[in-house]
């Protein structure tokens, strides 16, 4: 099996895993980064969202073989005002989907620093929350935009 080299949360990682293995399982099972969750396995729910080269990406459908030399940020490596906004507004109920929600929100704010409610709805579309905390999520994205502007935050790290 060929080794794959990728940057995960700013650290170079070399893994010897079948290239057809979804990135999600490499992160969780090989690298021990269990913050990224398995939800549906088809890229529909958003629980497995990570950033690949700065773009919010579903890790459950992305084969490791397409990752050589790429940069991945997981919830464990995220440093962004969305985390403070989520805590301030007590967004999570069960919390299962929240890592994916946070990763998607941070990528949205990197693209659109001051989104309208419509842009938030469009940007967060496809991230499902079984508990229905969508109103708090939208409010937290607005708050995070304000926090990011005041802190000079930009691209998620």
WOGI-V499985 format. One line per field, one symbol per residue. phi: phi as a letter, one per 20 degrees, with the letter a starting at -180 (. if undefined). psi: psi as a letter, one per 40 degrees, with the letter a starting at -180 (. if undefined). burial: # if it has 16 or more other C-alpha atoms within 10 Angstrom, else .. A space follows every 50 residues. Layout:
phi = ???
psi = ???
burial = ???
//
This chain:
phi = .ffddbeclndfcdcdcgfeffggffffeeemeeffdeddncmednfefc ddlndfcfffdefggedgnedccdgfdfcbggfffffgelffdfngefff fffffffgffecfcffgfffgffegneecfemegffffffffffffffff emfcffc
psi = hiihhihhfehhhhigiheehiddddddddeegedhihcdeeeddedehi hhfehhiheeehideeeheihhhiddehgiedddddddefdicdededdd dddddddddddgdgiidddddddehehihdeffddddddddddddddddd efibhi.
burial = ...######.....#.#.#..######.....#.#####.#.#.###### ##.############.#...#####.##.####.##....##...##### ##########..###....#..##..###...##..############.. ..##.##
//
